[in-house]
């Protein structure tokens, strides 16, 4: 490889440290940058933290051992505004947000990428497990060879323009191989635990952060059965998630699951598990990386493989674009408990190294529970493709919720 100036985003973990070491070994002019993203006391010293406290010291030590310059940039204000506040607002709206996607989208591949350009760098490299390839129509991204570490679900929002300047050196390696490389480089963090998804949440209680940022967010309200019965009270919809069964505090002989969180009425709606099933999803903020324009999908649709959870493999689906531009995904097999705010990531196939076609955030999951509550707009025609329960429904005719 021709020697280039490369900025490495060093979080203080083993992955990004190995990336810096590999690029240095390859003869590149490597600059390590660590972003201080938050400082929440106990969160900075526990296992699973990232970009705070001890992690900054670990990144600095790794850079010294590798022999590269290292800088710490205070991004705490930007991170709070773009990620933590967004996380809180999403939960208050009854959604299930994914802050890792937001962090990649608005901090690492936006602000940090601008910083790399200011340093006259040719590329920004990270420790993500994903593979970038140069295709006939520009850069493409693929699932990592290590399916247990693949992070493509969290990177679907990466744009083509950003990919022009991004490097992901670990896409072809397994985690054990990376740890062995760290030992070979003499890095003391070779066995350091991985960071967790919601790195800034202390003691696993995201509601504490939301209440601190948005006082009064935990307002009591009604817990209602899908058939309309009032079953009890809740102490804030932010304490519930779609599909939740345990911890509802209800005296019921039937198994009940959270079906929806209605922020407008401050209601938690519960009911039987089969009312969680959905095949039709409406997406928002879609990022498309396929070769052909997504608009060409039209009413005929494009066959894809969709992933609505990071822990499951891609499954057959079809993506449609309505005449008004609304993007809809129909799953071949129904899923339970898909919530607004989750990501729906689209792939070419089910293989371990399939290409990522893009994705979006779930705006609505069309479930029997949603339809049963009469959420069709008054007087709207019921048209379009049929849903799983036999109703012929056009998703844009459904009210928000």
Secondary structure, DSSP 4 states (H G I P E B T S, - for coil): ----EEEEE--SSHHHHHHHHHHHHTT-EEEEEEEE----GGGGTSTT--SSTHHHHHHHHHHHHHT-EEEEEE-HHHHIIIIIHHHHHHHHTT----HHHHHIIIIIIIIHHHHHHHTT-SEEE---SEEEEEETTEEEEEE-S-TTT--GGG-TT--HHHHTTEE-TTTT--HHHHHHHHHHTT-TTTTPPPPPSSTT-GGG-HHHHHHHHSTT----EEEEETTS-EEEEES-GGG--TT--TT-----SS--EEEEEETTTTEEEEE-GGGGEEEEEEEEEEEE-SSS-GGGGTTT-EEEEEESSTTS--EEEEEEE-TTS-EEEEEEEEEE---TT-EEEEES-SSTTPBEEEEEEEEEEEEHHHHHTT-BPTT----SSB-TTS-B--GGGBPP-
